[in-house]
């Protein structure tokens, strides 16, 4: 009888070992599935972040480009105003300058 009970004990151990292997295998499979799912979720989040960042960059680029056009226009207006001011100043003092030049050119020093 001992051999039958030993044989039954061995069968129980083998069955328990087989069950443990199935549990470990199922855990590995679940772990691999979860890792795959986490990787896919991370890739999705990365893609969303990249899209959001790119959109923000493009928007900022458009804003600064628009400002550049506004700055160019403002600088052109300031330049035109300064040129007009210089023309007015030149026309105002041109007769004095002409008289001074004529005086120096026609005056003879000994």
SENUTOR-382416 format. One record per atom (N, C-alpha, C): atom name; x, y, z; residue number from 1; residue in three letters. Coordinates in Angstrom, 3 decimals. Each point is the difference from the previous one (the first is absolute). Example, Ala and Ser with C-alpha at 12.3 -4.5 7.8 and 13.67 -1.06 7.14 Angstrom:
# residues 2
 name       c1       c2       c3 resi resn
    N   13.190   -5.690    7.800    1  ALA
   CA   -0.890    1.190    0.000    1  ALA
    C    0.900    1.200    0.000    1  ALA
    N   -0.350    1.050   -0.720    2  SER
   CA    0.820    1.190    0.060    2  SER
    C   -0.770    1.090    0.730    2  SER
END
This chain:
# residues 110
 name       c1       c2       c3 resi resn
    N    0.783   -1.177    0.000    1  UNK
   CA   -0.783    1.177    0.000    1  UNK
    C    0.841    1.264    0.000    1  UNK
    N    1.123   -0.114    0.608    2  UNK
   CA    0.850    1.164    0.017    2  UNK
    C    0.373    0.432   -1.395    2  UNK
    N    0.249   -0.935   -0.874    3  UNK
   CA    0.380    0.376   -1.355    3  UNK
    C   -1.156    0.684   -0.701    3  UNK
    N   -1.225   -0.388    0.299    4  UNK
   CA   -1.154    0.652   -0.601    4  UNK
    C   -0.142    1.408    0.546    4  UNK
    N    0.211    0.179    1.299    5  UNK
   CA   -0.115    1.329    0.567    5  UNK
    C    1.165    0.870   -0.439    5  UNK
    N    1.195   -0.606   -0.116    6  UNK
   CA    1.142    0.760   -0.521    6  UNK
    C   -0.244    0.393   -1.448    6  UNK
    N   -0.545   -0.967   -0.732    7  UNK
   CA   -0.285    0.259   -1.407    7  UNK
    C   -1.071    1.100   -0.120    7  UNK
    N   -0.975   -0.007    0.874    8  UNK
   CA   -1.035    1.034    0.026    8  UNK
    C    0.586    1.341    0.411    8  UNK
    N    0.942    0.004    0.929    9  UNK
   CA    0.655    1.226    0.443    9  UNK
    C    0.825    0.609   -1.120    9  UNK
    N    0.684   -0.881   -0.732   10  UNK
   CA    0.802    0.480   -1.130   10  UNK
    C   -0.915    0.600   -1.063   10  UNK
    N   -1.117   -0.666   -0.234   11  UNK
   CA   -0.954    0.521   -0.987   11  UNK
    C   -0.545    1.359    0.433   11  UNK
    N   -0.238    0.151    1.283   12  UNK
   CA   -0.483    1.280    0.514   12  UNK
    C    1.065    1.087   -0.185   12  UNK
    N    1.247   -0.340    0.309   13  UNK
   CA    1.088    0.960   -0.184   13  UNK
    C    0.144    0.392   -1.470   13  UNK
    N   -0.070   -0.978   -0.885   14  UNK
   CA    0.097    0.286   -1.438   14  UNK
    C   -1.172    0.876   -0.454   14  UNK
    N   -1.174   -0.289    0.511   15  UNK
   CA   -1.169    0.803   -0.362   15  UNK
    C    0.153    1.423    0.532   15  UNK
    N    0.495    0.133    1.218   16  UNK
   CA    0.201    1.330    0.590   16  UNK
    C    1.060    0.766   -0.783   16  UNK
    N    1.085   -0.704   -0.399   17  UNK
   CA    1.045    0.643   -0.790   17  UNK
    C   -0.555    0.450   -1.349   17  UNK
    N   -0.804   -0.839   -0.605   18  UNK
   CA   -0.602    0.346   -1.294   18  UNK
    C   -0.936    1.207    0.151   18  UNK
    N   -0.769    0.014    1.056   19  UNK
   CA   -0.903    1.129    0.264   19  UNK
    C    0.796    1.288    0.245   19  UNK
    N    1.111   -0.104    0.745   20  UNK
   CA    0.846    1.166    0.262   20  UNK
    C    0.594    0.528   -1.301   20  UNK
    N    0.428   -0.917   -0.874   21  UNK
   CA    0.542    0.421   -1.291   21  UNK
    C   -1.063    0.722   -0.830   21  UNK
    N   -1.229   -0.482    0.055   22  UNK
   CA   -1.086    0.661   -0.732   22  UNK
    C   -0.265    1.392    0.576   22  UNK
    N    0.036    0.131    1.313   23  UNK
   CA   -0.229    1.292    0.652   23  UNK
    C    1.113    0.974   -0.394   23  UNK
    N    1.253   -0.466    0.049   24  UNK
   CA    1.139    0.851   -0.363   24  UNK
    C   -0.102    0.395   -1.473   24  UNK
    N   -0.354   -0.953   -0.841   25  UNK
   CA   -0.135    0.280   -1.433   25  UNK
    C   -1.119    1.019   -0.249   25  UNK
    N   -1.105   -0.149    0.689   26  UNK
   CA   -1.110    0.949   -0.150   26  UNK
    C    0.418    1.385    0.489   26  UNK
    N    0.757    0.039    1.097   27  UNK
   CA    0.470    1.286    0.533   27  UNK
    C    0.955    0.666   -0.991   27  UNK
    N    0.886   -0.791   -0.606   28  UNK
   CA    0.921    0.556   -1.001   28  UNK
    C   -0.769    0.543   -1.192   28  UNK
    N   -0.979   -0.767   -0.453   29  UNK
   CA   -0.809    0.439   -1.144   29  UNK
    C   -0.735    1.286    0.336   29  UNK
    N   -0.576    0.086    1.196   30  UNK
   CA   -0.709    1.211    0.417   30  UNK
    C    0.961    1.174    0.114   30  UNK
    N    1.197   -0.278    0.534   31  UNK
   CA    1.006    1.062    0.130   31  UNK
    C    0.416    0.513   -1.373   31  UNK
    N    0.230   -0.880   -0.937   32  UNK
   CA    0.398    0.407   -1.350   32  UNK
    C   -1.124    0.787   -0.677   32  UNK
    N   -1.240   -0.432    0.202   33  UNK
   CA   -1.135    0.720   -0.581   33  UNK
    C   -0.101    1.396    0.604   33  UNK
    N    0.188    0.098    1.312   34  UNK
   CA   -0.069    1.308    0.665   34  UNK
    C    1.136    0.911   -0.465   34  UNK
    N    1.207   -0.563   -0.159   35  UNK
   CA    1.126    0.789   -0.499   35  UNK
    C   -0.264    0.504   -1.422   35  UNK
    N   -0.578   -0.861   -0.810   36  UNK
   CA   -0.325    0.396   -1.378   36  UNK
    C   -1.042    1.116    0.009   36  UNK
    N   -1.016   -0.148    0.852   37  UNK
   CA   -1.036    1.024    0.109   37  UNK
    C    0.592    1.317    0.511   37  UNK
    N    0.881   -0.077    0.995   38  UNK
   CA    0.625    1.214    0.540   38  UNK
    C    0.851    0.676   -1.064   38  UNK
    N    0.702   -0.783   -0.794   39  UNK
   CA    0.823    0.562   -1.071   39  UNK
    C   -0.880    0.710   -1.026   39  UNK
    N   -1.104   -0.610   -0.373   40  UNK
   CA   -0.916    0.623   -0.961   40  UNK
    C   -0.592    1.292    0.562   40  UNK
    N   -0.375   -0.027    1.294   41  UNK
   CA   -0.540    1.208    0.632   41  UNK
    C    1.051    1.110    0.039   41  UNK
    N    1.236   -0.363    0.314   42  UNK
   CA    1.076    0.990    0.044   42  UNK
    C    0.245    0.592   -1.385   42  UNK
    N   -0.002   -0.835   -1.030   43  UNK
   CA    0.200    0.490   -1.363   43  UNK
    C   -1.131    0.946   -0.410   43  UNK
    N   -1.223   -0.316    0.419   44  UNK
   CA   -1.136    0.870   -0.298   44  UNK
    C    0.159    1.344    0.703   44  UNK
    N    0.381   -0.035    1.281   45  UNK
   CA    0.201    1.248    0.747   45  UNK
    C    1.130    0.823   -0.600   45  UNK
    N    1.065   -0.669   -0.410   46  UNK
   CA    1.129    0.706   -0.621   46  UNK
    C   -0.451    0.666   -1.288   46  UNK
    N   -0.767   -0.712   -0.810   47  UNK
   CA   -0.482    0.562   -1.262   47  UNK
    C   -0.907    1.207    0.255   47  UNK
    N   -0.873   -0.110    1.004   48  UNK
   CA   -0.883    1.121    0.336   48  UNK
    C    0.813    1.201    0.485   48  UNK
    N    0.985   -0.262    0.844   49  UNK
   CA    0.846    1.089    0.513   49  UNK
    C    0.780    0.652   -1.137   49  UNK
    N    0.530   -0.819   -0.894   50  UNK
   CA    0.768    0.523   -1.130   50  UNK
    C   -0.901    0.871   -0.880   50  UNK
    N   -1.216   -0.462   -0.258   51  UNK
   CA   -0.936    0.767   -0.817   51  UNK
    C   -0.339    1.323    0.682   51  UNK
    N   -0.272   -0.063    1.296   52  UNK
   CA   -0.328    1.208    0.753   52  UNK
    C    1.168    0.981   -0.003   52  UNK
    N    1.193   -0.501    0.227   53  UNK
   CA    1.187    0.858    0.022   53  UNK
    C    0.240    0.614   -1.374   53  UNK
    N   -0.142   -0.796   -1.038   54  UNK
   CA    0.196    0.507   -1.361   54  UNK
    C   -1.035    1.068   -0.332   54  UNK
    N   -1.246   -0.217    0.425   55  UNK
   CA   -1.050    0.994   -0.241   55  UNK
    C    0.337    1.308    0.707   55  UNK
    N    0.437   -0.109    1.263   56  UNK
   CA    0.382    1.194    0.753   56  UNK
    C    1.167    0.721   -0.646   56  UNK
    N    0.964   -0.760   -0.489   57  UNK
   CA    1.161    0.597   -0.662   57  UNK
    C   -0.425    0.727   -1.269   57  UNK
    N   -0.842   -0.636   -0.800   58  UNK
   CA   -0.460    0.626   -1.241   58  UNK
    C   -0.791    1.270    0.295   58  UNK
    N   -0.846   -0.048    1.027   59  UNK
   CA   -0.780    1.170    0.376   59  UNK
    C    0.918    1.142    0.442   59  UNK
    N    1.001   -0.320    0.814   60  UNK
   CA    0.946    0.997    0.471   60  UNK
    C    0.793    0.569   -1.177   60  UNK
    N    0.365   -0.861   -0.932   61  UNK
   CA    0.740    0.434   -1.184   61  UNK
    C   -0.837    0.961   -0.833   61  UNK
    N   -1.283   -0.314   -0.157   62  UNK
   CA   -0.894    0.889   -0.751   62  UNK
    C   -0.152    1.346    0.708   62  UNK
    N   -0.090   -0.039    1.332   63  UNK
   CA   -0.137    1.249    0.758   63  UNK
    C    1.230    0.880   -0.173   63  UNK
    N    1.174   -0.609    0.106   64  UNK
   CA    1.216    0.798   -0.123   64  UNK
    C    0.219    0.463   -1.424   64  UNK
    N   -0.411   -0.802   -0.972   65  UNK
   CA    0.115    0.425   -1.396   65  UNK
    C   -0.928    1.178   -0.251   65  UNK
    N   -1.187   -0.064    0.568   66  UNK
   CA   -0.947    1.107   -0.135   66  UNK
    C    0.566    1.254    0.643   66  UNK
    N    0.629   -0.162    1.155   67  UNK
   CA    0.617    1.140    0.672   67  UNK
    C    1.122    0.578   -0.848   67  UNK
    N    0.718   -0.858   -0.673   68  UNK
   CA    1.105    0.452   -0.841   68  UNK
    C   -0.539    0.901   -1.101   68  UNK
    N   -1.105   -0.391   -0.611   69  UNK
   CA   -0.622    0.838   -1.028   69  UNK
    C   -0.453    1.326    0.579   69  UNK
    N   -0.557   -0.034    1.190   70  UNK
   CA   -0.442    1.229    0.657   70  UNK
    C    1.199    0.878    0.335   70  UNK
    N    1.085   -0.633    0.436   71  UNK
   CA    1.208    0.761    0.321   71  UNK
    C    0.576    0.662   -1.245   71  UNK
    N    0.005   -0.722   -1.096   72  UNK
   CA    0.510    0.561   -1.252   72  UNK
    C   -0.837    1.205   -0.400   72  UNK
    N   -1.317   -0.140    0.088   73  UNK
   CA   -0.879    1.107   -0.364   73  UNK
    C    0.232    1.208    0.919   73  UNK
    N    0.122   -0.265    1.299   74  UNK
   CA    0.243    1.080    0.959   74  UNK
    C    1.320    0.695   -0.294   74  UNK
    N    1.040   -0.800   -0.279   75  UNK
   CA    1.308    0.594   -0.305   75  UNK
    C   -0.038    0.823   -1.286   75  UNK
    N   -0.740   -0.458   -0.987   76  UNK
   CA   -0.138    0.770   -1.245   76  UNK
    C   -0.689    1.337    0.266   76  UNK
    N   -1.038   -0.023    0.834   77  UNK
   CA   -0.703    1.238    0.325   77  UNK
    C    0.914    0.958    0.762   77  UNK
    N    0.765   -0.526    0.967   78  UNK
   CA    0.922    0.843    0.748   78  UNK
    C    1.076    0.588   -0.908   78  UNK
    N    0.501   -0.811   -0.927   79  UNK
   CA    1.024    0.464   -0.935   79  UNK
    C   -0.551    1.082   -0.910   79  UNK
    N   -1.205   -0.223   -0.524   80  UNK
   CA   -0.627    1.014   -0.854   80  UNK
    C   -0.209    1.304    0.758   80  UNK
    N   -0.431   -0.094    1.245   81  UNK
   CA   -0.218    1.203    0.806   81  UNK
    C    1.333    0.723    0.240   81  UNK
    N    1.057   -0.752    0.280   82  UNK
   CA    1.309    0.617    0.234   82  UNK
    C    0.522    0.660   -1.283   82  UNK
    N   -0.189   -0.665   -1.132   83  UNK
   CA    0.417    0.595   -1.281   83  UNK
    C   -0.750    1.299   -0.257   83  UNK
    N   -1.280   -0.002    0.244   84  UNK
   CA   -0.812    1.209   -0.195   84  UNK
    C    0.466    1.118    0.923   84  UNK
    N    0.311   -0.339    1.235   85  UNK
   CA    0.493    0.989    0.965   85  UNK
    C    1.324    0.591   -0.485   85  UNK
    N    0.903   -0.858   -0.487   86  UNK
   CA    1.291    0.488   -0.504   86  UNK
    C   -0.169    0.879   -1.234   86  UNK
    N   -0.928   -0.346   -0.890   87  UNK
   CA   -0.274    0.822   -1.178   87  UNK
    C   -0.511    1.376    0.421   87  UNK
    N   -0.909    0.037    0.951   88  UNK
   CA   -0.537    1.277    0.486   88  UNK
    C    1.105    0.845    0.627   88  UNK
    N    0.835   -0.624    0.795   89  UNK
   CA    1.102    0.709    0.645   89  UNK
    C    0.975    0.534   -1.052   89  UNK
    N    0.296   -0.823   -1.000   90  UNK
   CA    0.924    0.426   -1.056   90  UNK
    C   -0.578    1.167   -0.796   90  UNK
    N   -1.268   -0.073   -0.326   91  UNK
   CA   -0.598    1.106   -0.765   91  UNK
    C   -0.072    1.274    0.841   91  UNK
    N   -0.161   -0.147    1.294   92  UNK
   CA   -0.077    1.153    0.876   92  UNK
    C    1.349    0.728    0.085   92  UNK
    N    1.095   -0.734    0.050   93  UNK
   CA    1.302    0.651    0.178   93  UNK
    C    0.803    0.097   -1.304   93  UNK
    N   -0.553   -0.456   -1.100   94  UNK
   CA    0.769    0.004   -1.258   94  UNK
    C    0.395    1.407   -0.436   94  UNK
    N   -0.871    0.976    0.175   95  UNK
   CA    0.364    1.365   -0.414   95  UNK
    C    1.151    0.535    0.851   95  UNK
    N    0.006   -0.308    1.292   96  UNK
   CA    1.100    0.432    0.865   96  UNK
    C    1.311   -0.671   -0.415   96  UNK
    N   -0.067   -1.257   -0.340   97  UNK
   CA    1.206   -0.731   -0.395   97  UNK
    C    0.544    0.567   -1.308   97  UNK
    N   -0.895    0.276   -0.956   98  UNK
   CA    0.420    0.562   -1.288   98  UNK
    C    0.653    1.366    0.214   98  UNK
    N   -0.584    0.821    0.820   99  UNK
   CA    0.576    1.321    0.274   99  UNK
    C    1.371   -0.132    0.659   99  UNK
    N    0.148   -0.925    0.944  100  UNK
   CA    1.279   -0.187    0.685  100  UNK
    C    1.065   -0.482   -0.993  100  UNK
    N   -0.373   -0.915   -0.865  101  UNK
   CA    0.951   -0.501   -0.991  101  UNK
    C    0.420    1.106   -0.965  101  UNK
    N   -0.966    0.759   -0.469  102  UNK
   CA    0.318    1.094   -0.915  102  UNK
    C    0.919    1.022    0.679  102  UNK
    N   -0.258    0.268    1.250  103  UNK
   CA    0.809    0.958    0.738  103  UNK
    C    1.443   -0.494    0.101  103  UNK
    N    0.196   -1.266    0.321  104  UNK
   CA    1.348   -0.568    0.135  104  UNK
    C    0.699   -0.117   -1.334  104  UNK
    N   -0.734   -0.297   -1.035  105  UNK
   CA    0.602   -0.154   -1.314  105  UNK
    C    0.388    1.366   -0.563  105  UNK
    N   -0.802    0.996    0.210  106  UNK
   CA    0.272    1.320   -0.580  106  UNK
    C    0.898    0.873    0.858  106  UNK
    N    0.234   -0.353    1.228  107  UNK
   CA    0.866    0.791    0.868  107  UNK
    C    1.455   -0.395   -0.253  107  UNK
    N    0.823    1.013   -0.213  108  UNK
   CA    1.416   -0.251   -0.231  108  UNK
    C    0.761    0.455    1.238  108  UNK
    N    0.864   -0.851    0.501  109  UNK
   CA    0.799    0.343    1.161  109  UNK
    C    1.413    0.298   -0.472  109  UNK
    N    0.626    0.989    0.584  110  UNK
   CA    1.367    0.377   -0.350  110  UNK
    C    0.994   -0.820    0.749  110  UNK
END
